[in-house]
Amino acid sequence: MNRFIAKALLAAPAAAALALLAPAAANAELAQGALAPDFTAQGALKGKPFAFHLRQALKKGPVVLYFYPKAFTQGCTLEAHAFAEASAQFAKAGAQVIGMSNDDVPTLQKFSTEACRDKFAVAAATPQIVSAYDVDLKQGGVSTGLTKRTSYVIDRKGKVVLVHSDMDYRDHVKLTLAAVQKLKTAR
């Protein structure tokens, strides 16, 4: 990761750090209507390690797959809190939420309890997952080692029904929840 960006993310207020990254946050390339790439990832739920397999999760219902840049940064923590607060609504709509970042599993174990409030799982986005979902956050054409803030809603058949890519975390929960509620109504 670029040392300047890393220092800015750690030392600057989150809004300033996100402002540094905002120009690099282009829209996601994985298009609405595309088949979501299947994957298995190591992660954490309620502080305990577990493996997440997209295809298995889709058997239970739609999946909200949201990528966030870095655990314990201000925007990512606020986004996790918002998803946690809406977890009952996602469950009522039959959807499972999983957060994805480049963080290691020990960091995700702590984040799943503290920021996600034990309400949903988080998993480590491998380079292959980052590439498949086109969420590599670049600055000046160079990877920062972080992921774009991009949310995908994937229906039970594996089709992407919503893509929202915006470094501002505030609309991710609202838009993904509306999409899963629309899927439930359509059934």
C-alpha contacts under 8 A as a table, 3 or more apart, distances in Angstrom:
res1	aa1	res2	aa2	distance
1	M	5	I	7.32
1	M	6	A	6.63
1	M	143	S	7.07
1	M	144	T	4.70
1	M	145	G	5.24
2	N	5	I	5.37
2	N	6	A	6.21
2	N	144	T	6.04
3	R	6	A	4.96
3	R	7	K	6.04
4	F	7	K	5.27
4	F	8	A	6.12
5	I	8	A	4.98
5	I	9	L	6.04
5	I	17	A	7.88
5	I	20	L	7.74
5	I	144	T	7.50
6	A	9	L	5.16
6	A	10	L	6.26
7	K	10	L	5.17
7	K	11	A	5.78
7	K	12	A	7.79
8	A	11	A	5.24
8	A	12	A	5.14
8	A	17	A	5.70
9	L	12	A	5.89
9	L	13	P	7.71
9	L	14	A	6.85
9	L	17	A	5.09
9	L	18	L	7.85
9	L	73	T	7.59
10	L	73	T	7.86
12	A	16	A	6.09
12	A	17	A	5.85
13	P	16	A	5.42
13	P	17	A	6.29
13	P	74	Q	7.82
14	A	17	A	4.92
14	A	18	L	5.99
14	A	73	T	6.48
14	A	74	Q	5.25
14	A	75	G	6.44
15	A	18	L	5.16
15	A	19	A	6.13
15	A	74	Q	7.93
15	A	75	G	7.66
16	A	19	A	4.96
16	A	20	L	6.46
17	A	20	L	5.18
17	A	21	L	6.68
18	L	21	L	5.00
18	L	22	A	5.80
18	L	167	M	7.06
19	A	22	A	5.04
19	A	23	P	7.65
20	L	23	P	7.25
21	L	24	A	5.58
21	L	25	A	6.80
21	L	139	Q	6.90
22	A	25	A	5.29
22	A	167	M	6.31
23	P	26	A	7.51
23	P	139	Q	7.87
24	A	137	L	6.62
24	A	138	K	5.66
24	A	139	Q	5.40
24	A	140	G	7.39
25	A	137	L	6.54
25	A	138	K	7.58
25	A	148	K	6.23
25	A	149	R	7.90
25	A	165	S	7.63
25	A	166	D	6.89
25	A	167	M	6.59
26	A	165	S	7.45
27	N	164	H	7.82
27	N	165	S	5.36
27	N	166	D	7.46
28	A	31	A	7.34
28	A	133	Y	7.64
28	A	134	D	6.01
28	A	135	V	6.55
28	A	150	T	6.99
28	A	163	V	7.29
28	A	164	H	7.70
28	A	165	S	5.94
29	E	133	Y	7.46
29	E	134	D	5.80
30	L	34	A	6.75
30	L	133	Y	5.90
30	L	134	D	6.46
30	L	163	V	7.81
31	A	34	A	5.49
31	A	160	V	7.26
31	A	163	V	7.08
32	Q	159	K	7.84
32	Q	160	V	5.13
32	Q	161	V	5.40
32	Q	162	L	5.73
32	Q	163	V	6.11
33	G	159	K	5.73
33	G	160	V	5.12
33	G	161	V	5.89
34	A	159	K	5.70
34	A	160	V	5.51
35	L	158	G	5.60
35	L	159	K	4.56
35	L	160	V	6.12
36	A	133	Y	7.96
36	A	154	I	6.99
36	A	158	G	5.51
36	A	159	K	5.82
36	A	160	V	5.96
37	P	132	A	6.48
37	P	133	Y	7.45
38	D	53	H	7.59
38	D	54	L	5.71
38	D	55	R	6.09
39	F	53	H	5.89
39	F	54	L	5.79
39	F	55	R	7.55
39	F	129	I	7.09
40	T	51	A	6.77
40	T	52	F	5.47
40	T	53	H	4.27
40	T	54	L	6.48
41	A	51	A	5.66
41	A	52	F	5.25
41	A	53	H	6.58
41	A	123	A	6.05
41	A	124	A	6.10
41	A	125	A	6.92
41	A	126	T	7.54
42	Q	49	P	7.17
42	Q	50	F	5.97
42	Q	51	A	4.56
42	Q	52	F	6.26
42	Q	105	V	6.95
42	Q	123	A	5.58
42	Q	124	A	5.85
43	G	49	P	5.60
43	G	50	F	5.39
43	G	51	A	5.92
43	G	52	F	6.87
43	G	105	V	5.67
43	G	108	L	6.53
43	G	109	Q	7.36
43	G	121	A	7.09
43	G	122	V	5.50
43	G	123	A	3.67
43	G	124	A	5.70
44	A	47	G	5.72
44	A	48	K	5.19
44	A	49	P	4.36
44	A	50	F	5.48
44	A	51	A	7.86
44	A	105	V	6.78
44	A	108	L	5.83
44	A	109	Q	4.94
44	A	112	S	6.23
44	A	121	A	5.68
44	A	122	V	5.53
44	A	123	A	6.23
45	L	48	K	5.38
45	L	49	P	6.55
45	L	50	F	6.90
45	L	109	Q	6.92
45	L	112	S	5.77
45	L	113	T	7.55
45	L	118	D	6.45
45	L	119	K	7.92
45	L	120	F	6.32
45	L	121	A	4.47
45	L	122	V	6.65
46	K	109	Q	7.20
46	K	112	S	5.66
46	K	113	T	5.22
46	K	117	R	7.57
46	K	118	D	4.34
46	K	119	K	7.34
46	K	120	F	7.66
46	K	121	A	7.40
47	G	108	L	7.67
47	G	109	Q	4.20
47	G	110	K	5.81
47	G	111	F	7.68
47	G	112	S	5.67
47	G	113	T	5.38
47	G	118	D	7.38
48	K	109	Q	6.00
49	P	105	V	7.22
49	P	109	Q	6.69
52	F	57	A	7.65
52	F	123	A	7.26
53	H	56	Q	5.45
53	H	57	A	6.28
54	L	57	A	5.08
54	L	58	L	6.18
55	R	58	L	5.23
55	R	59	K	6.77
55	R	158	G	7.64
56	Q	59	K	5.44
56	Q	60	K	7.49
57	A	60	K	5.62
57	A	61	G	6.93
57	A	62	P	7.86
57	A	63	V	7.09
57	A	96	Q	7.58
58	L	61	G	5.02
58	L	62	P	5.66
58	L	63	V	6.37
58	L	155	D	7.20
58	L	156	R	4.89
58	L	157	K	7.30
58	L	158	G	7.01
59	K	156	R	6.35
60	K	94	G	7.73
60	K	156	R	7.61
61	G	94	G	5.67
61	G	95	A	5.54
61	G	96	Q	7.14
61	G	155	D	7.04
61	G	156	R	5.32
62	P	94	G	6.79
62	P	95	A	4.78
62	P	96	Q	6.46
62	P	153	V	7.06
62	P	154	I	5.55
62	P	155	D	4.46
62	P	156	R	5.03
62	P	180	V	7.03
63	V	95	A	5.44
63	V	96	Q	4.87
63	V	97	V	5.89
63	V	98	I	7.44
63	V	153	V	5.86
63	V	154	I	5.22
63	V	155	D	6.65
63	V	156	R	7.75
64	V	95	A	6.88
64	V	96	Q	6.08
64	V	97	V	4.66
64	V	98	I	6.23
64	V	151	S	7.01
64	V	152	Y	5.78
64	V	153	V	4.59
64	V	154	I	6.38
64	V	176	T	6.85
65	L	97	V	6.19
65	L	98	I	5.21
65	L	99	G	6.06
65	L	100	M	7.16
65	L	151	S	5.79
65	L	152	Y	5.12
65	L	153	V	6.30
65	L	154	I	7.56
66	Y	97	V	7.66
66	Y	98	I	6.37
66	Y	99	G	4.91
66	Y	100	M	6.00
66	Y	149	R	7.31
66	Y	150	T	5.81
66	Y	151	S	4.07
66	Y	152	Y	6.03
67	F	99	G	5.77
67	F	100	M	4.55
67	F	101	S	5.75
67	F	135	V	7.49
67	F	147	T	6.42
67	F	148	K	6.55
67	F	149	R	5.27
67	F	150	T	5.17
67	F	151	S	6.07
68	Y	71	A	7.70
68	Y	76	C	6.15
68	Y	99	G	7.07
68	Y	100	M	6.23
68	Y	101	S	5.51
68	Y	147	T	5.95
68	Y	148	K	6.19
68	Y	149	R	4.56
68	Y	150	T	6.89
69	P	76	C	7.01
69	P	101	S	5.97
69	P	102	N	7.40
69	P	137	L	7.94
69	P	146	L	4.93
69	P	147	T	4.58
69	P	148	K	5.85
69	P	149	R	6.13
70	K	73	T	6.04
70	K	76	C	6.51
70	K	101	S	6.27
70	K	102	N	7.07
70	K	103	D	6.66
70	K	146	L	6.62
70	K	147	T	7.72
71	A	76	C	6.08
71	A	77	T	6.75
71	A	101	S	7.43
71	A	103	D	6.79
71	A	107	T	7.45
71	A	108	L	7.38
71	A	111	F	6.52
72	F	76	C	6.42
72	F	77	T	5.47
72	F	111	F	7.07
72	F	115	A	7.61
73	T	76	C	5.42
73	T	77	T	5.98
74	Q	77	T	5.26
74	Q	78	L	6.16
75	G	78	L	5.11
75	G	79	E	6.04
75	G	168	D	7.61
75	G	169	Y	6.34
76	C	79	E	5.02
76	C	80	A	6.13
76	C	169	Y	7.35
77	T	80	A	5.07
77	T	81	H	6.19
77	T	115	A	5.56
77	T	116	C	7.96
78	L	81	H	5.04
78	L	82	A	6.23
78	L	115	A	7.81
78	L	169	Y	7.70
79	E	82	A	5.05
79	E	83	F	6.28
79	E	169	Y	5.62
79	E	170	R	7.00
79	E	172	H	7.90
79	E	173	V	7.81
80	A	83	F	5.13
80	A	84	A	6.07
80	A	115	A	5.67
80	A	116	C	5.15
81	H	84	A	4.98
81	H	85	E	6.13
81	H	115	A	5.83
81	H	116	C	5.84
81	H	117	R	7.30
82	A	85	E	5.11
82	A	86	A	6.31
82	A	173	V	6.73
83	F	86	A	5.13
83	F	87	S	5.96
83	F	97	V	7.93
83	F	116	C	7.44
83	F	173	V	6.01
84	A	87	S	5.03
84	A	116	C	5.54
84	A	117	R	6.34
84	A	118	D	7.91
84	A	119	K	5.44
84	A	120	F	6.90
85	E	88	A	7.52
86	A	89	Q	5.35
86	A	90	F	6.41
86	A	173	V	7.57
87	S	90	F	5.08
87	S	91	A	6.13
87	S	97	V	7.81
87	S	119	K	6.41
87	S	120	F	7.41
88	A	91	A	5.03
88	A	92	K	6.06
89	Q	92	K	5.00
89	Q	93	A	6.30
89	Q	177	L	7.58
90	F	93	A	5.12
90	F	94	G	6.36
90	F	95	A	5.23
90	F	96	Q	6.78
90	F	97	V	7.50
90	F	177	L	6.36
90	F	180	V	7.35
90	F	181	Q	7.98
91	A	94	G	4.87
91	A	95	A	5.40
91	A	96	Q	6.64
92	K	95	A	7.53
93	A	180	V	6.19
93	A	181	Q	5.46
93	A	184	K	5.87
94	G	180	V	7.82
94	G	184	K	7.34
95	A	180	V	6.61
96	Q	120	F	7.76
97	V	120	F	6.02
97	V	121	A	7.00
98	I	120	F	6.27
98	I	121	A	5.08
98	I	122	V	5.31
98	I	123	A	7.15
99	G	120	F	7.91
99	G	121	A	6.41
99	G	122	V	4.40
99	G	123	A	6.26
100	M	122	V	5.63
100	M	123	A	5.00
100	M	124	A	5.80
100	M	125	A	5.60
101	S	122	V	7.84
101	S	123	A	6.73
101	S	124	A	5.47
101	S	125	A	5.19
101	S	146	L	7.26
101	S	147	T	6.25
102	N	124	A	5.47
102	N	125	A	5.09
102	N	126	T	6.78
102	N	145	G	7.19
102	N	146	L	6.16
102	N	147	T	6.84
103	D	107	T	6.25
103	D	108	L	6.49
103	D	124	A	5.86
103	D	125	A	7.65
104	D	107	T	5.48
104	D	108	L	6.28
104	D	124	A	6.19
105	V	108	L	4.84
105	V	109	Q	6.02
105	V	123	A	7.35
105	V	124	A	6.57
106	P	109	Q	5.08
106	P	110	K	6.62
107	T	110	K	5.36
107	T	111	F	6.15
108	L	111	F	4.81
108	L	112	S	5.79
108	L	122	V	6.34
108	L	123	A	6.90
108	L	124	A	7.63
109	Q	112	S	5.30
109	Q	113	T	6.76
110	K	113	T	5.48
110	K	114	E	6.09
111	F	114	E	5.13
111	F	115	A	5.17
111	F	116	C	6.38
112	S	115	A	5.99
112	S	116	C	4.73
112	S	117	R	6.37
112	S	118	D	5.76
112	S	119	K	7.89
112	S	120	F	7.17
112	S	121	A	6.32
112	S	122	V	6.29
113	T	116	C	5.64
113	T	117	R	4.78
113	T	118	D	4.79
114	E	117	R	5.36
114	E	118	D	7.58
116	C	119	K	5.83
116	C	120	F	6.27
116	C	121	A	7.67
117	R	120	F	7.78
118	D	121	A	7.66
125	A	128	Q	7.82
125	A	129	I	5.62
125	A	130	V	6.04
126	T	129	I	5.20
126	T	130	V	6.19
127	P	130	V	5.01
127	P	131	S	6.06
128	Q	131	S	5.14
128	Q	132	A	6.04
129	I	132	A	5.01
129	I	133	Y	6.10
130	V	133	Y	5.43
130	V	134	D	5.76
130	V	135	V	5.26
130	V	136	D	5.78
130	V	147	T	7.14
131	S	134	D	4.85
131	S	135	V	6.64
131	S	136	D	6.74
135	V	147	T	5.23
135	V	148	K	4.94
135	V	149	R	7.63
135	V	150	T	6.95
136	D	143	S	6.45
136	D	144	T	7.75
136	D	145	G	7.32
136	D	146	L	6.46
136	D	147	T	4.86
136	D	148	K	5.97
137	L	143	S	5.90
137	L	144	T	5.91
137	L	145	G	7.04
137	L	146	L	5.50
137	L	147	T	4.88
137	L	148	K	4.85
138	K	141	G	5.40
138	K	142	V	4.99
138	K	143	S	4.27
138	K	144	T	5.44
139	Q	142	V	5.31
139	Q	143	S	6.40
139	Q	144	T	6.43
143	S	146	L	7.45
148	K	165	S	7.30
148	K	166	D	7.81
148	K	167	M	6.95
149	R	165	S	5.87
149	R	166	D	5.82
149	R	167	M	5.16
149	R	168	D	7.78
149	R	169	Y	7.32
150	T	163	V	7.11
150	T	164	H	5.56
150	T	165	S	4.12
150	T	166	D	6.37
150	T	167	M	7.78
151	S	162	L	7.73
151	S	163	V	5.79
151	S	164	H	5.13
151	S	165	S	6.33
151	S	172	H	6.53
151	S	176	T	7.32
152	Y	160	V	6.60
152	Y	161	V	7.50
152	Y	162	L	5.52
152	Y	163	V	4.78
152	Y	164	H	6.61
152	Y	176	T	7.51
153	V	160	V	5.83
153	V	161	V	5.60
153	V	162	L	5.01
153	V	163	V	6.79
153	V	176	T	6.28
153	V	179	A	7.02
153	V	180	V	7.16
154	I	157	K	7.86
154	I	158	G	5.65
154	I	159	K	5.41
154	I	160	V	4.48
154	I	161	V	5.78
154	I	162	L	7.30
155	D	158	G	5.35
155	D	159	K	5.42
155	D	160	V	6.49
155	D	161	V	6.61
155	D	183	L	7.57
156	R	159	K	7.38
160	V	163	V	7.26
161	V	179	A	7.48
162	L	176	T	7.25
162	L	179	A	6.81
164	H	172	H	6.88
164	H	175	L	7.78
166	D	169	Y	6.97
168	D	171	D	7.39
169	Y	172	H	5.79
170	R	173	V	7.10
170	R	174	K	7.87
171	D	174	K	5.30
171	D	175	L	5.98
172	H	175	L	5.43
172	H	176	T	6.02
173	V	176	T	5.34
173	V	177	L	5.86
174	K	177	L	5.34
174	K	178	A	6.21
175	L	178	A	5.19
175	L	179	A	6.28
176	T	179	A	5.04
176	T	180	V	6.32
177	L	180	V	5.26
177	L	181	Q	6.08
178	A	181	Q	5.12
178	A	182	K	6.10
179	A	182	K	5.08
179	A	183	L	6.32
180	V	183	L	4.94
180	V	184	K	6.28
181	Q	184	K	5.05
181	Q	185	T	6.27
182	K	185	T	5.08
182	K	186	A	6.18
183	L	186	A	5.08
183	L	187	R	6.52
184	K	187	R	5.41
